[in-house]
Structure formats: C-alpha cells, structure tokens
C-alpha cells in the first residue's frame, strides 16, 4: 500500500464515476490528497498526481479521441467512464491492498466489473443497453420501444444515490465536503462488495469440498456458507447431482435440512421432497409424526425443516431419503 496519493479530478457537480474512482484510489494509500478543479488548474507536475475524469489523459473519457481509444467494457457496448478506467488500470493494486488472495484477483475483478462498475459507467455515459438491443428489432413501433425502455429503467440506482450527495441548490454546504462524504460512502460500498465476493469464493471452495465428502444423497456443512449457486453450477459433477438434502447450521440457531432443487429456476420442484405429512408442522406435532426428538419446524412448502441438533438433522434427512 502506498503511503500517500495526490488525486486530481474535476470540480462542480459530481457523479458516481468520479466518486467511485476516488474511492477506489483511496484504497491504495494510507492517506489521500484530493483536489477538485478545472482543466486550467491541472498540476504541472503530473508525475506526482493521478488525474482522472478530466484533463484528456488515459483516465479521462470525455474527448472523442479518448472514447475511441478506451473502447468498451469487454463483451459489451458500454463505454468506459472514470470508474471503469481506474478499475481496469489499478484493480490489482487495489485488491492487493484489500488482502485479496492472488488466485482470486481476476475473478474479483470481473465480478466487481459486472456487478457495480459496468452500471456506473453505463449511467454516466447515458448508455441504455435495452435501447441498443431494441434497435436490432425491425419495424418496432416508437411508442412500444419507448414503453419498453421506460419500463426497463431502475429509478433509484447507486448512481442516483451518489448524485443526491451533491448539495441542493438552496444549501450552503461546501461542495468539497459533500464530495468527500460521497467518497466515504462509496468506499464502504466497495469494501463490502469486495469482501462479499472474496467470501463467496472462499465459500465456493468450502462447498466444493463438502460436495466431494457428501454421501447417501446428503451434504453436510459444518458452517453455513451460500451453497445453492455452487451446487447447481456443478451440472457435470455426478456427486453434486446426487445430493437431495443439505444440512447446515441455522442462522437463528439449531440446524436446517434443505431440499436441493431439480432446477435453480424453479424453487417448487425438489429432487427428493421431504414427507408431505410434515409440511407446516412445528415442535411437538412434527416430533410425534416424524419421530425426530428435537424437530422444530417444517416449512409449509416443504423446502426446509429444522432441528435443534446436527444429529437429528441428519436423522431427519436420512428418514426423508427412505420415503
């Protein structure tokens, strides 16, 4: 991590792209010096500064030449804005500062790109992917086209949230303070998003091991981790396809038995349903009919049941397998 960074970006109204670019760069240094100004005030000693969203350099996207040179986000027609340009150039240094394992870096880069950066850059450039796709449909009536575009727009995006940090017209708040407030907010979002992605990758490795250890149609997680996306992505793994029930600690205490789905697109069809006579029962009623001493509930749809102990959760899953 660098000791200090000097950052220069434009003044006036700020947007999500320059705010998030600043937040990204702030993760690379123990201290940042942010200066907001005009094209006429750009530091002469540019070597000591990172200049972005202004100035015509590699991290600016406003000139026709830069737009052409920058290209678009991979696999899309979305032009780059300052956020994407900073992320593309500095992601390795940013992620290293955030203690991202080296083997995850490229995946974290891609996931943050698609889940956050892409939308910010699209919004800043006024790019609407739905509008672009509709242009490929011949003879589409203008009123229908406009209705689809209007319906597809999300009115309150992260870009709008950041925009609302700008001082209102009748406010005496200092614009620089407002900008730095927005940067602090964006920094929290970035750190949480990065941590979440890294955690999901750690969880993926953990769930894959649990799949390997699964037996008799049952997978056991000693610690809860998001497992559904991992399990359902293993379409060619016979052990994954053979899992009917997943046992894991419940976040509210006790243990859960959850049914694996036939398809992740339909949450009502299970690979092997729990006994229907359990559906909707709780505590003593469920204990009496199932014979599981610490059974606590079975969801009315049957996708989930709970017990107080792991041993009883395993007994419940084994009983379900025999039905």
C-alpha positions in Angstrom: 0.0 0.0 0.0 1.3 3.5 -0.9 1.8 6.0 1.9 0.1 8.9 0.1 -1.6 9.7 -3.1 -2.3 13.0 -4.8 -5.6 12.8 -6.7 -7.0 15.4 -9.1 -10.5 15.4 -10.6 -13.0 17.9 -11.9 -14.9 20.3 -9.7 -18.6 21.2 -9.9 -21.4 18.6 -10.0 -20.0 15.1 -9.2 -21.3 11.8 -10.4 -20.9 8.2 -9.4 -18.0 7.6 -11.8 -15.6 10.2 -10.3 -16.8 9.4 -6.8 -16.2 5.7 -7.1 -12.9 6.3 -8.9 -11.8 8.3 -5.9 -13.0 5.7 -3.5 -11.1 3.0 -5.4 -7.9 5.0 -5.5 -8.2 5.8 -1.7 -8.0 2.0 -1.0 -4.4 2.1 -2.4 -3.0 4.5 0.1 -2.8 5.3 3.8 -3.5 9.0 3.0 -5.0 10.8 0.0 -4.9 14.4 -1.0 -7.9 15.1 -3.2 -8.0 18.3 -5.3 -11.0 19.2 -7.4 -10.6 21.8 -10.1 -10.9 22.8 -13.7 -8.8 21.9 -16.8 -7.0 25.2 -16.3 -5.8 24.2 -12.8 -4.3 20.8 -13.5 -1.0 20.4 -11.7 2.0 20.9 -14.0 4.0 18.1 -12.3 1.6 15.4 -13.4 4.0 12.7 -12.4 3.1 13.3 -8.8 -0.6 13.0 -9.4 -3.3 10.6 -10.6 -5.6 12.7 -12.8 -8.9 11.2 -13.8 -12.3 12.2 -15.3 -10.6 15.4 -16.6 -7.5 16.5 -18.5 -7.7 14.4 -21.6 -5.3 11.7 -20.2 -5.8 7.9 -20.1 -8.2 8.1 -17.2 -10.5 10.7 -18.9 -13.4 9.6 -21.2 -14.8 12.9 -22.4 -12.9 13.6 -25.7 -13.8 11.8 -28.9 -10.3 10.5 -29.2 -10.3 9.1 -25.6 -13.7 7.4 -26.2 -12.3 5.7 -29.2 -9.0 4.7 -27.5 -10.7 3.5 -24.3 -13.1 1.2 -26.2 -15.9 -0.6 -24.4 -16.2 -2.9 -21.4 -15.3 -6.5 -22.6 -18.2 -8.3 -24.2 -20.5 -5.2 -24.1 -21.1 -2.0 -25.9 -20.9 0.0 -22.7 -18.3 2.8 -23.0 -15.8 3.4 -20.2 -16.2 6.2 -17.7 -13.7 7.2 -15.0 -14.8 4.5 -12.6 -14.1 1.7 -15.2 -10.9 3.2 -16.4 -9.5 3.4 -12.8 -10.7 -0.1 -12.0 -9.1 -1.5 -15.2 -5.7 0.1 -14.5 -5.4 -0.3 -10.8 -7.5 -3.3 -9.8 -4.5 -5.4 -8.9 -3.1 -2.8 -6.6 -6.5 -2.1 -5.0 -7.2 -5.8 -4.4 -3.7 -6.4 -3.0 -4.3 -3.6 -0.5 -7.6 -5.3 0.4 -5.7 -8.6 1.1 -7.4 -10.4 -1.8 -5.8 -13.8 -2.4 -3.8 -13.7 -5.6 -5.7 -16.7 -7.1 -9.0 -14.7 -6.8 -7.8 -11.4 -8.3 -9.0 -11.9 -11.8 -12.4 -13.3 -10.7 -12.9 -10.5 -8.2 -12.0 -8.0 -10.9 -14.6 -9.5 -13.3 -17.4 -9.8 -10.6 -17.0 -6.2 -9.4 -16.9 -5.1 -13.0 -20.2 -6.7 -13.8 -22.0 -6.1 -10.5 -21.0 -2.5 -9.9 -18.6 -0.8 -12.3 -20.5 -1.6 -15.5 -23.7 0.0 -14.3 -21.9 3.2 -13.1 -20.1 3.6 -16.4 -23.3 3.0 -18.4 -25.2 5.5 -16.5 -22.5 8.1 -16.7 -22.4 7.7 -20.5 -26.1 7.8 -20.9 -25.9 4.3 -22.3 -29.1 2.1 -22.1 -28.4 -1.5 -23.1 -32.1 -2.2 -23.6 -32.4 0.7 -26.1 -29.4 -0.6 -28.0 -30.9 -4.1 -28.2 -34.2 -2.7 -29.4 -32.5 -1.1 -32.3 -31.9 -4.5 -33.7 -35.7 -5.2 -33.9 -37.0 -4.1 -37.3 -40.3 -2.2 -37.6 -40.7 -1.8 -33.9 -43.3 1.0 -33.3 -41.8 4.0 -31.5 -44.4 4.1 -28.7 -43.7 0.4 -27.9 -40.0 1.0 -28.0 -40.3 3.9 -25.6 -42.6 2.0 -23.3 -40.1 -0.9 -23.0 -37.2 1.5 -22.4 -39.2 3.3 -19.7 -40.2 0.0 -18.0 -36.7 -1.3 -18.0 -35.2 1.7 -16.2 -34.4 1.4 -12.5 -35.2 4.8 -11.0 -33.0 4.6 -7.9 -29.6 3.2 -8.7 -26.3 3.6 -6.9 -25.6 6.4 -9.4 -28.7 8.3 -8.2 -27.7 7.7 -4.6 -24.4 9.3 -5.2 -25.9 12.2 -7.2 -28.0 13.0 -4.1 -24.9 13.8 -2.2 -24.5 16.9 -4.2 -25.5 20.0 -2.2 -29.1 21.1 -3.1 -29.4 24.5 -4.9 -30.5 26.2 -1.7 -27.9 24.7 0.5 -24.8 26.3 1.9 -22.9 23.0 2.3 -19.4 23.1 0.9 -19.2 21.1 -2.4 -15.8 19.6 -1.5 -17.2 18.3 1.9 -20.2 16.8 0.1 -17.9 15.1 -2.4 -15.7 13.6 0.3 -18.9 12.4 2.1 -19.9 10.7 -1.1 -16.4 9.1 -1.4 -16.6 7.8 2.1 -20.0 6.2 1.4 -18.7 4.7 -1.9 -15.6 3.4 -0.2 -17.8 1.4 2.3 -19.8 0.0 -0.7 -16.6 -1.0 -2.4 -15.1 -2.7 0.6 -18.3 -4.5 1.3 -18.7 -5.7 -2.3 -15.0 -6.8 -2.5 -15.3 -8.6 0.9 -18.5 -10.3 -0.2 -17.0 -11.5 -3.5 -13.9 -12.9 -1.7 -16.1 -14.5 0.9 -18.3 -16.1 -1.8 -15.1 -17.5 -3.5 -13.9 -18.9 -0.1 -17.3 -20.4 0.3 -17.3 -21.9 -3.1 -14.1 -23.8 -2.3 -15.6 -24.9 1.0 -18.9 -26.1 -0.6 -17.0 -28.0 -3.4 -15.1 -29.9 -0.7 -18.4 -30.6 1.0 -19.8 -32.0 -2.3 -16.8 -34.3 -2.5 -17.5 -35.5 1.0 -21.2 -36.0 0.5 -22.7 -39.4 0.8 -26.1 -41.2 0.6 -27.7 -38.1 -1.1 -26.8 -35.8 1.9 -24.3 -32.9 2.0 -23.3 -31.6 5.5 -21.9 -28.1 6.1 -20.3 -27.7 9.5 -20.5 -23.9 9.0 -23.2 -22.2 6.9 -22.0 -20.9 3.5 -24.0 -19.9 0.5 -24.2 -23.3 -1.3 -27.0 -23.2 -3.8 -25.2 -21.4 -6.6 -22.2 -23.7 -6.2 -24.2 -26.9 -6.1 -26.5 -26.0 -9.1 -23.5 -24.9 -11.2 -22.0 -28.4 -10.9 -24.0 -29.8 -13.8 -21.4 -32.4 -14.8 -20.4 -33.5 -11.3 -22.3 -36.7 -10.5 -21.8 -36.3 -6.8 -23.4 -32.8 -6.9 -26.3 -34.2 -9.0 -26.8 -36.9 -6.4 -27.4 -34.6 -3.5 -31.0 -34.4 -2.3 -30.6 -32.7 1.1 -28.2 -30.1 2.5 -27.6 -29.9 6.3 -26.2 -26.7 7.8 -26.3 -24.6 10.9 -29.3 -22.3 11.0 -28.6 -18.6 11.4 -31.3 -18.5 14.1 -29.8 -21.4 16.0 -30.2 -25.1 15.5 -29.8 -27.0 12.2 -31.6 -26.9 8.9 -32.3 -29.6 6.4 -32.9 -28.0 3.0 -34.1 -29.8 -0.2 -32.0 -29.4 -3.3 -33.9 -28.3 -6.3 -34.3 -30.0 -9.7 -33.6 -26.7 -11.3 -32.5 -23.4 -9.8 -35.1 -21.7 -12.0 -38.0 -23.4 -10.2 -38.0 -23.3 -6.4 -41.0 -25.5 -6.1 -39.7 -28.8 -7.5 -37.3 -30.7 -5.3 -35.0 -33.6 -6.2 -36.5 -35.6 -3.4 -39.2 -33.9 -1.3 -39.5 -34.3 2.4 -42.5 -36.3 3.6 -45.6 -34.2 2.8 -47.2 -35.1 6.1 -44.5 -33.0 7.7 -45.4 -29.8 5.8 -46.3 -26.9 8.1 -45.9 -28.8 11.3 -44.0 -27.4 14.3 -42.4 -28.7 17.5 -44.5 -31.5 19.2 -46.7 -32.2 16.2 -43.7 -32.6 14.0 -41.8 -34.6 16.6 -44.6 -37.0 17.1 -45.2 -37.7 13.4 -41.5 -37.8 12.4 -40.0 -39.4 15.4 -37.3 -36.8 15.5 -36.9 -35.7 19.1 -35.7 -32.1 18.6 -37.6 -31.3 15.3 -38.7 -27.7 15.4 -40.5 -27.0 12.1 -41.1 -27.9 8.5 -41.8 -25.1 6.1 -45.4 -25.2 4.6 -43.9 -25.6 1.2 -41.6 -28.4 2.4 -38.3 -27.0 1.2 -36.9 -26.6 4.6 -37.0 -28.3 8.0 -35.2 -27.7 11.3 -34.0 -29.4 14.4 -32.1 -28.4 17.5 -29.1 -30.8 16.9 -27.0 -31.8 13.9 -27.5 -35.4 14.8 -31.3 -35.0 14.5 -30.9 -33.1 11.3 -29.0 -36.0 9.8 -31.6 -38.4 11.1 -34.4 -36.3 9.5 -32.5 -36.2 6.1 -31.9 -40.0 6.3 -35.6 -40.5 7.0 -36.5 -38.3 4.1 -34.3 -40.4 1.8 -36.1 -43.5 2.7 -39.6 -42.1 1.9 
